[in-house]
Every structure is written in C-alpha cells, then in structure tokens.
C-alpha cells in the first residue's frame, strides 16, 4: 500500500483522536500536503510533508510509511517524523505562560486580575487607584450617621464640577 486518504492517515498516526475530527480539519482548510490545501479524500504518499493547523500552531509531519490501520502510540515514530519548526513550539510556550490559570476555577481574584491587566497593558499602574483610596481626606460620605439624602449626593456632584 503506497497511498492512503489524508483523513484516514491523520487518524491512523494519532494526530487526531477520531477520523471525524480529521475530516473536519480537512474541510476547514487546516490540512495541507506540501503547499496545497487538501480535501479529506486527497491521497498521502511516502515522502510527503503534511502540515496540520491546530491553532495557534501549525505542525508539520513527514510521511515515512503508510499503514492501513490505526497504530499504537509507541509505533507512531515508525510511520511519521515530526518536522515542526522550533518557532511553532515557542508560540505554544508563550500561550501556556499566558494561560497560567486552569480552566474551571472561576473568576480571577483581584490580584490575578491586576497581574493580567499589567501584563497586557504594561506601563499603566492599576495599583495607583489603591493608593488614592487609601488617602483619607475626611470627606467620605459613608462615614457619619448612615442616613442618605439626595441633597448630600447633589452637593458632592456639584463640588466635583459635573454640572459646569
């Protein structure tokens, strides 16, 4: 056997978990043989280089041999050679560094949110607001008898210059 459908080949060498996922990747134009985008029925031959886009990385594999059935994980290196450039793996490392928080842990804490904001917008100091809040100017409305009046709110808004 010298050639095999690309969707079946992607499944047999364990690049995709199911053949349906391999077929979908081909239909979504994420699989190339050489420089051409291929359909699921395209044939793979020994010596071809297959490029598979799994965002954010494009993996590249050289076909060493063709097998008609799915092989065990230990036997995969007998059938393909990973020729993915190191730059693609650096993209993965950058993404892993940005995704330090595991999924399902809920919303980030206040500290984690500030760290994320500082990471994505360097030079902007979000902690500056904490320092402003810590200053006590004696004009806090929440201190006092606890009674709320619209006049107090209006007085504060007027003093801040909202109606000028």
Secondary structure, DSSP 4 states (H G I P E B T S, - for coil): --EEEHHHHHHHTTSSSSHHHHHHHHHTT-EEETTEE--TTPEEETT-EEEEEETTEEEEEEE----SS---GGGGGGTEEE---HHHHHHHHHHHHHT-SPTTS-SPPHHHHHHHHHHHSTT--TTHHHHHHH---S--TTSSS----HHHHHHHHHHHTTT-
